[in-house]
Amino acid sequence: EGAADEAEMIGIWLPAAFLGHSCIPNVSYAFFGDLMVCRAARRLEAGTELCCAYVSSLQPHYLRRAGLQQKFGMACACARCRLEEVVMDRASVHQHLTRLDDIVDRLADGEQDLKAA
């Protein structure tokens, strides 16, 4: 949903199957043809579980949760999800994101300048 939604990809990369999920990933990945390259997002201690985001980490909690449930049959309980669940209710997040989308649309159409936003 929205610009943060990612394209579907299908393939078999056995080493990638060992990557866990986190909404605060410690690795990122990219595809170059049929080659998948993983890179640490920060310094990692030996033995640290490698985690990527199975869904876009740019989405709000309720969309990440729905995507994980729909695509992978799982729920995330990372620190970010637990925090967002407590401090942000879905209705207010949706309201703020809708308002931001409207501002971006007006800026893109030249109907509003950034200072007025």
Secondary structure as UniProt FT lines:
FT   TURN            3..4
FT   HELIX           15..18
FT   STRAND          20..21
FT   STRAND          27..32
FT   TURN            33..34
FT   STRAND          35..40
FT   TURN            46..47
FT   STRAND          51..52
FT   TURN            57..58
FT   HELIX           61..72
FT   HELIX           79..87
FT   HELIX           90..108
FT   TURN            109..110
FT   TURN            114..116
//
